[in-house]
Amino acid sequence: MKILAIDTSSFPASVAIADNGILMGEYVIRNQRKHSQNIMMMTERLFDDLGMDISDIDVFSVTSGPGSFTGLRIGISSVRAFAQAMKKPVAPVNTLEALAYNFSLSDAVIVPMLDARRDEVFTAAYKFNNGTATEITPPCVMTISEICEKYKDSDAIMTGDGAIIHRDELDGFKLAPLNLAETRASSLALAAYKKAEKNELCDYNHVSPLYLRKSQAEREYEGRKNK
C-alpha cells in the first residue's frame, strides 16, 4: 500500500511517500510559509526521484488541522484534487495525532501542542500500543496552566511549537527535542497507514479542516458587529 502524505499545517511544508509503512522518501522545506508555491514542486520532485507516478499511489493523506488556516486549505485542496483525479481514498489525520506519531514507539503519554496564541495551545493526548495511537484527550484548546495541572502526575512528553514557546512554564516536564517537535509528512504517512489498516478512509469530498477556533479575522468581524 503506497501512501502520499502532505503536511502544510504549520511553518514547515513536507511531503512523503511510504510503502506498507516503510518510508520511501520525504522532502521538508522551511521558508516563510510559501506552501502554495512549493508543495506541488516538492511532490513532483519526490515522484521523479523515486521513479514513481501519482497513479502508483493507493491512499492520499493530509493533516486536517488544527493549524494555519491558509496552510490547511492548501494541503487539503491539493490532496482532494489528487484523490478525485485518481479515484483513490483519503486518510485525513488531525495535526496533533500526526505530531504524536513522532513518538510511536514511546510508552509515555504524548501531549502535542500547537501555538494558538493568547497563552493558549491546540492540544490533545495520545498513548501508543504496538505503534498505534489511542486518543486519551481529544483535540481542544487549553491554557498552559491547565495543561500543567492536568498532566502534573503523568510521564507525559510535551511536543510541538506550543511546547517550545512555553518551555519555561513547562519546567519539570519532558520536552521533545527540536527534531521531533514539528509535524513531518513521514509521521503523517505512518498514521495514515494505521488508519488504512483499520479501513478508516473516506472519499475526497468528505475531507474538511479541523479549526477548533475561529480565525482572527472572523473574531474581529464579530467583535465589530456586536458593538
BELVENDA-V437564 format. One record per backbone hydrogen bond with DSSP energy under -0.5 kcal/mol. NH is the residue of the N-H (numbers start at 0). CO is the residue of the C=O. E is the energy in kcal/mol with one decimal. If there is no record, write none. Layout:
NH:CO:E  NH:CO:E
This chain:
2:17:-3.0  3:58:-2.0  4:2:-0.6  4:15:-3.0  5:60:-1.9  6:13:-2.8  9:11:-0.7  12:28:-2.7  13:6:-2.4  14:26:-2.0  15:4:-2.3  16:24:-2.2  17:2:-2.2  18:21:-2.8  19:0:-3.0  19:17:-0.5  21:18:-1.5  22:20:-0.5  23:16:-3.0  24:16:-1.4  26:14:-2.5  28:12:-2.7  30:28:-0.5  33:30:-1.2  34:32:-1.4  36:33:-0.6  37:33:-1.6  38:34:-2.6  41:37:-2.9  42:38:-2.2  43:39:-2.7  44:40:-2.3  45:41:-2.2  46:42:-2.3  47:43:-2.4  48:44:-2.8  49:45:-1.8  50:46:-0.7  50:47:-0.9  51:46:-2.6  55:52:-2.4  56:53:-1.4  57:1:-2.4  58:1:-1.9  59:88:-2.2  60:3:-2.8  61:90:-0.7  62:5:-1.3  63:92:-2.1  67:8:-3.2  71:67:-3.0  72:68:-1.7  73:69:-2.0  74:70:-2.3  75:71:-2.7  76:72:-2.3  77:73:-1.9  78:74:-2.3  79:75:-2.7  80:76:-1.9  81:77:-2.3  82:78:-2.8  83:79:-2.4  84:80:-2.4  85:81:-2.4  86:82:-1.1  87:82:-1.7  88:57:-0.6  89:201:-2.8  90:59:-2.9  91:89:-0.5  92:61:-2.4  94:64:-1.3  97:93:-2.2  98:94:-2.2  99:95:-2.0  100:96:-1.4  101:98:-1.7  102:99:-2.5  103:100:-1.1  105:102:-2.0  109:125:-3.0  110:108:-0.6  110:156:-3.0  111:109:-0.6  112:158:-2.4  113:121:-2.5  115:119:-2.3  116:119:-0.6  119:116:-1.4  120:141:-2.7  121:113:-2.9  122:120:-0.5  122:139:-2.7  123:111:-1.0  124:136:-1.9  125:109:-2.3  126:133:-2.2  128:131:-2.2  131:128:-1.4  133:126:-2.4  135:124:-2.9  136:124:-1.5  139:122:-2.2  141:120:-2.4  143:118:-1.0  146:142:-1.8  147:143:-2.6  148:144:-1.9  149:145:-2.3  150:146:-2.3  151:148:-0.6  153:150:-1.8  156:108:-2.8  157:155:-0.5  157:173:-3.1  158:110:-1.9  161:112:-2.0  162:112:-0.6  162:159:-0.6  163:159:-1.7  164:160:-2.6  165:161:-1.8  166:163:-1.2  168:165:-0.5  169:165:-1.2  170:167:-1.0  172:169:-2.4  173:155:-1.0  175:157:-2.8  179:176:-2.1  180:177:-1.2  187:183:-2.2  188:184:-2.5  189:185:-1.5  190:186:-2.3  191:187:-2.6  192:188:-2.2  193:189:-2.0  194:190:-1.9  195:191:-2.7  196:192:-2.1  197:193:-1.1  198:195:-1.4  199:194:-3.2  200:198:-1.2  201:89:-2.3  205:202:-2.1  206:203:-1.4  207:205:-0.6  209:63:-3.6  210:208:-0.7  212:210:-0.8  218:214:-2.3  219:215:-2.5  220:216:-2.3  221:217:-2.4  222:218:-2.2  223:219:-2.2  224:220:-2.3  225:221:-1.8  226:223:-0.8
